[in-house]
């Protein structure tokens, strides 16, 4: 699932693909903001993204996509 993190006073956002579901990502983000600690997320390749919670402008959590197999047209 795609996660976008907007940073205050920065024009570009951080975009990563996470293997966690939307609820798990939302929980991690909420805890980091509530406690004032850093936000730590791991992308699908195992890389960690660490953002201080005090500079987070927004976090956009994309919908989970079901990967389709085949050439069917919808």
VENSUL-V716057 format. One record per backbone hydrogen bond with DSSP energy under -0.5 kcal/mol. CO is the residue of the C=O (numbers start at 1). NH is the residue of the N-H. E is the energy in kcal/mol with one decimal. If there is no record, write none. Layout:
co:CO nh:NH e:E
co:CO nh:NH e:E
This chain:
co:1 nh:18 e:-3.3
co:2 nh:62 e:-3.2
co:3 nh:16 e:-2.4
co:4 nh:6 e:-0.5
co:4 nh:60 e:-3.2
co:5 nh:14 e:-2.8
co:6 nh:57 e:-3.6
co:6 nh:58 e:-1.3
co:7 nh:10 e:-1.6
co:13 nh:15 e:-0.5
co:14 nh:5 e:-3.0
co:16 nh:3 e:-2.9
co:16 nh:18 e:-0.6
co:17 nh:44 e:-2.4
co:21 nh:25 e:-2.1
co:22 nh:26 e:-2.5
co:23 nh:27 e:-2.1
co:24 nh:28 e:-2.1
co:25 nh:29 e:-2.5
co:26 nh:30 e:-2.6
co:27 nh:31 e:-2.4
co:28 nh:32 e:-2.1
co:29 nh:33 e:-2.2
co:30 nh:34 e:-2.6
co:31 nh:35 e:-2.5
co:32 nh:36 e:-1.1
co:32 nh:37 e:-1.3
co:37 nh:53 e:-0.8
co:38 nh:40 e:-0.6
co:39 nh:41 e:-0.5
co:39 nh:51 e:-2.5
co:41 nh:49 e:-3.3
co:42 nh:19 e:-0.5
co:43 nh:46 e:-1.9
co:47 nh:43 e:-2.8
co:49 nh:41 e:-2.4
co:51 nh:39 e:-3.9
co:52 nh:55 e:-1.6
co:53 nh:56 e:-1.0
co:55 nh:8 e:-3.1
co:58 nh:6 e:-2.8
co:59 nh:61 e:-0.6
co:60 nh:4 e:-2.8
co:60 nh:62 e:-0.6
co:65 nh:67 e:-0.6
